[in-house]
Amino acid sequence: MKFTVVPGADQPPFEQLRAQVVEAVAEGGLTPGERLPTVRALAEELGLAANTVARAYRELEQDGVVETRGRSGTFVAAQGDAAHRSLQEAAAEYAALARRLRVPADDALVIVEAALRIGT
């Protein structure tokens, strides 16, 4: 996921970044469990102060969009009720496994669809 900040825009840079992360999560561009870049790395990439990115991440965490796991980093949080959160977390783990095994996304989806049909 690539983020951009427009200098001189009506919204301050931290808000531009925050809004882009929220939109990416809502549209599926960022999935639950996905790790976001470190504050320093993203600040460097965008040409911002680290405190600016840190503020965006803090506000996203307060809104429940991301969660910080100490030294492990910042991750997209699961959204919705408990059942949906569990499924989102399982889906994120499945997607990570598919990537590690180098299974194409289309094949991974066929496997899930077949699993959902079993027992119906």
Buried (B, 14 or more C-beta within 10 A) or exposed (E): EEBEBEEEEEEEBBBBBBEBBBEBBEEEBBBBBBEBBBBEEBBEBBEBEBEBBBBBBBBBBEEEBBBBEEEEBBBBBBEEEEEEBEEBBEBBEBBEEBEEEEBEEEEBEEEEEEEEEEEE
